[in-house]
């Protein structure tokens, strides 16, 4: 099947091309990036020089240039909606996976608060590991790919919320991400001299845009729960990866082994591993892969559930998950082309 990518000059776009080179059923035929029209792909993504896609020329992002069976949109937040409207005007049945935030939120009020501007609408939420979501994705033609932090936090907390282990008090999250999570546009806070050897917090106080996305996911699982997420994101001195520590007071005194609840929840999810007791996840183990590692623990001293999740923000947090969603829409196994393991050391 033919694939086109809008936003091919960015990190997520580059990761889409890297992963799709090894896909047995999907072929990239068009790569678009307004600011780099006419340049070769490998001039922006040198690692792709040996591949076929590296020799493609970047074109303008419009409906005519992006004609394909599947369109991936890896654009900054707020830029996908207008292009999607143009593409769908040409083909109302066009399969699209949007890696941006434009169609993730159901609430227009939440969109206006966290992103600003008019709300474009809501597409099928593309987190396949949520209960029954694979079937919903497979029946859809337009997918809103989840945010990277939202993927990590949702997977770390969804099983406990469904089992009502947590949900009667705030879920507190402290999560660190590599610098690629901020995109490719350079800013003073992302230059090497500001990042190396230092960690910093940002967007604290409930203002991070993934907060309403996670709450929306958890409220869909347990509408009667009192689900509020306190989120403190950290910028870590590494290019890619996320580690998220999610903590909340237990609603049930005798939980048994919560790891078994998690293992049962993810029993059909090849990409999510629930680690044995005493084994802690690390970002290096999942770098370059679509896998997620979870450590599920009970802090008996404080009566809290502590779940730690690690994933690669550019793969399971972006491009890999987008391909996983495309696989489901096309009727392929969701693991197709995505079984590469982490690359550390």
C-alpha positions in Angstrom: 0.0 0.0 0.0 1.2 3.5 -0.8 2.0 5.9 2.0 2.6 9.6 2.1 4.0 11.7 5.0 3.3 15.4 5.7 5.9 16.8 8.1 8.7 14.6 6.9 11.4 17.0 8.0 10.6 16.6 11.7 11.8 13.9 14.1 8.6 12.0 14.0 8.5 12.1 10.2 12.0 10.8 10.1 11.2 8.0 12.4 8.2 7.1 10.3 10.4 6.8 7.2 13.0 4.7 9.1 10.4 2.2 10.4 8.5 2.0 7.1 11.6 1.0 5.2 11.3 -2.3 6.9 7.6 -2.7 6.5 6.5 -5.6 4.2 3.2 -4.0 3.1 3.7 -0.2 3.2 5.8 1.9 0.9 6.5 5.6 1.2 5.8 7.3 -2.1 5.6 11.0 -1.1 7.3 13.1 1.6 6.2 16.6 2.3 7.7 19.5 4.2 6.8 23.1 3.3 10.0 24.7 4.5 12.3 22.2 2.8 10.6 21.6 -0.6 13.0 20.3 -3.2 15.6 18.9 -0.7 16.4 15.2 -0.5 15.2 13.4 2.5 18.7 12.3 3.5 19.9 15.9 3.6 17.7 16.3 6.7 17.8 12.7 7.9 21.4 11.5 7.1 20.7 8.1 8.7 18.3 7.4 5.9 21.0 7.9 3.2 21.4 4.1 2.5 17.7 3.6 2.1 15.4 4.1 -0.9 13.4 6.7 1.0 16.5 8.8 1.5 16.6 9.7 -2.2 13.1 11.0 -2.3 12.6 14.8 -2.7 10.4 16.7 -0.3 7.3 18.2 -1.8 4.6 20.7 -0.7 2.0 19.4 1.8 -1.2 19.5 -0.2 -3.9 17.0 -1.2 -2.5 16.5 -4.7 1.0 15.8 -3.7 0.0 13.5 -0.8 -2.2 11.2 -2.8 -1.7 7.7 -1.4 -3.6 4.9 0.4 -2.6 6.2 3.8 -1.6 9.7 4.8 0.5 10.2 7.9 0.4 13.8 9.3 3.4 14.6 11.5 2.8 18.3 11.8 3.0 20.7 14.8 -0.2 21.0 16.9 -2.9 23.1 15.2 -1.6 22.5 11.6 -3.2 19.1 10.8 -6.9 20.2 10.7 -6.7 22.4 7.6 -4.6 19.9 5.6 -7.0 17.0 6.7 -10.0 19.0 5.5 -8.3 19.5 2.1 -7.3 15.8 1.8 -10.8 14.6 2.8 -12.5 17.0 0.4 -10.7 15.1 -2.4 -11.3 11.6 -0.9 -13.8 11.4 2.0 -12.7 7.8 2.7 -9.0 8.6 2.8 -7.2 6.7 5.6 -5.3 9.3 7.8 -3.2 8.9 10.9 -2.6 12.3 12.6 0.4 12.3 14.9 -0.5 15.8 16.2 -3.1 16.8 18.8 -5.7 18.3 16.5 -8.3 15.5 16.8 -7.4 13.9 20.2 -9.7 15.8 22.6 -13.5 15.4 22.8 -14.0 18.6 24.7 -13.8 21.9 22.7 -13.4 23.7 26.1 -10.3 21.6 26.9 -8.9 22.2 23.4 -9.3 25.9 23.7 -7.8 26.0 27.2 -4.7 23.9 26.4 -4.1 24.6 22.8 -6.1 27.7 21.8 -8.1 28.4 18.7 -11.1 26.5 17.3 -11.6 22.8 18.0 -11.3 20.7 14.8 -13.3 17.7 16.1 -12.5 14.3 17.4 -11.2 11.2 15.6 -10.8 7.6 16.9 -8.2 7.6 19.6 -5.3 5.4 18.5 -4.1 3.6 21.6 -4.5 -0.1 20.7 -3.7 -1.5 24.1 -6.8 0.0 25.7 -9.6 -2.5 26.2 -11.5 -3.2 22.9 -9.7 -0.3 21.1 -8.1 -2.5 18.4 -11.5 -3.3 17.0 -12.6 0.4 17.0 -9.3 1.4 15.3 -9.7 -1.4 12.7 -13.2 -0.1 11.8 -12.0 3.5 11.4 -10.4 5.5 8.6 -9.2 8.5 10.6 -7.0 8.1 13.7 -5.8 10.6 16.3 -2.4 9.2 17.4 -1.9 9.7 21.2 0.7 12.0 22.7 3.9 10.5 23.9 3.5 11.3 27.6 -0.2 10.4 27.4 0.7 7.0 26.0 3.1 6.2 28.9 0.7 7.5 31.6 -2.4 5.9 30.2 -0.8 2.5 29.8 0.7 2.8 33.4 -2.7 3.6 34.9 -5.5 2.2 32.8 -5.5 -1.4 34.3 -5.6 0.0 37.9 -8.4 2.3 37.0 -10.4 -0.4 35.3 -9.9 -2.6 38.4 -10.8 0.4 40.7 -7.5 0.0 42.5 -7.0 3.7 42.1 -9.3 6.6 41.1 -10.7 8.0 44.3 -7.7 10.4 44.7 -5.4 12.2 42.4 -2.9 10.4 40.2 0.4 12.1 40.6 2.8 11.7 37.7 6.5 12.8 37.4 7.8 12.0 33.9 11.0 12.8 32.1 11.4 13.0 28.3 14.3 13.3 25.9 14.7 16.5 24.0 13.2 15.1 20.7 9.8 15.4 22.5 10.0 19.1 22.0 10.4 18.9 18.2 13.1 19.9 15.9 12.8 23.7 16.0 15.7 25.0 18.1 15.0 27.0 21.2 17.4 28.4 23.9 16.2 25.8 26.4 17.1 22.9 24.0 20.6 23.8 22.9 23.3 21.4 24.0 24.9 23.7 26.6 21.5 24.1 28.3 20.6 20.5 28.3 23.7 18.5 28.9 24.4 17.6 32.5 21.1 19.1 33.7 17.4 18.3 34.2 14.6 20.8 34.5 10.9 20.9 35.1 8.4 22.7 32.8 4.7 23.3 32.3 3.8 22.4 35.9 0.5 23.2 37.6 -1.8 21.3 35.3 -1.0 23.2 32.2 0.7 20.5 30.1 -1.4 19.7 27.1 -1.4 15.9 27.7 -3.2 16.3 31.0 -6.7 16.5 29.6 -5.9 13.7 27.1 -4.9 11.3 29.9 -8.0 12.3 32.0 -10.2 11.7 29.0 -8.8 8.2 28.6 -9.2 7.3 32.2 -12.7 8.8 32.5 -13.8 6.7 29.5 -12.7 3.6 31.5 -14.4 4.6 34.8 -16.8 7.4 34.3 -17.8 7.4 38.0 -14.2 7.7 39.2 -12.8 10.9 40.6 -10.0 11.0 38.1 -7.6 14.0 38.3 -4.0 13.9 37.1 -1.3 16.0 38.6 1.5 16.1 36.1 5.1 17.3 36.4 7.1 16.9 33.2 10.9 17.0 33.2 13.4 17.6 30.4 16.1 15.0 30.5 19.6 15.3 29.0 19.0 12.5 26.4 17.8 12.6 22.8 14.8 10.2 23.2 12.9 8.1 25.7 10.3 8.6 28.4 10.2 7.4 32.0 7.0 8.1 33.9 6.4 7.4 37.6 2.6 7.3 38.4 1.5 7.3 42.0 -1.9 7.2 43.6 -3.5 6.1 46.9 -4.9 2.6 46.7 -8.7 2.4 46.9 -8.7 -1.3 47.9 -6.8 -2.5 51.0 -6.2 -6.1 49.9 -5.1 -5.9 46.2 -3.4 -9.2 46.0 -0.6 -8.9 43.4 -1.5 -6.0 41.2 1.0 -7.2 38.6 -1.4 -10.0 37.8 -4.1 -7.5 37.1 -1.7 -5.7 34.7 -0.6 -8.9 33.0 -4.2 -9.9 32.5 -5.1 -6.5 31.1 -2.2 -6.6 28.6 -2.3 -10.4 27.8 -3.1 -9.7 24.1 -0.6 -6.8 23.8 2.7 -7.9 22.5 4.3 -4.5 22.9 3.7 -4.1 26.7 5.8 -6.0 29.2 4.9 -6.1 32.9 8.3 -6.7 34.7 8.8 -9.1 37.5 9.1 -7.9 41.1 12.4 -6.2 41.7 13.1 -5.4 38.1 13.0 -1.7 37.2 12.4 -0.4 33.7 14.9 1.8 32.0 14.7 3.9 28.9 17.7 2.3 27.2 15.9 -1.0 27.0 13.2 0.3 24.7 15.1 2.9 22.6 14.4 2.4 18.9 11.5 0.0 19.6 7.7 0.1 19.9 7.9 -1.7 23.3 6.7 -0.5 26.7 8.1 -1.7 30.0 6.0 -1.4 33.2 7.0 -1.9 36.8 4.0 -2.3 39.1 4.6 -1.8 42.8 2.8 -1.3 46.1 4.3 1.2 48.6 2.9 -0.4 51.8 4.3 2.4 53.9 2.2 5.1 52.2 -0.6 2.9 50.9 0.0 3.8 47.3 0.3 2.1 44.0 3.5 3.1 42.1 3.7 2.2 38.4 6.7 3.1 36.3 6.5 3.1 32.5 9.3 3.5 29.9 9.0 3.9 26.2 10.6 5.6 23.2 8.8 8.9 22.6 9.5 8.8 18.9 8.4 5.2 18.4 5.6 4.0 20.7 5.1 7.6 21.6 4.7 8.7 17.9 5.8 7.0 14.7 5.7 3.3 15.8 2.2 3.7 17.3 1.1 5.5 14.1 2.2 2.5 12.0 0.6 0.2 14.5 -2.7 2.0 14.0 -2.3 2.0 10.2 -1.7 -1.8 10.4 -5.0 -2.2 12.2 -6.9 -0.1 9.7 -5.4 -2.1 6.8 -6.3 -5.4 8.3 -2.7 -6.4 9.1 -1.4 -7.7 12.5 -0.7 -4.6 14.6 2.9 -5.8 15.1 3.7 -5.9 11.4 7.1 -4.2 10.7 7.4 -3.2 14.4 9.1 -6.1 16.1 12.5 -4.5 16.4 13.8 -4.6 20.0 15.7 -1.8 21.8 19.2 -0.9 20.7 21.0 -0.3 24.0 23.9 -0.5 24.6 
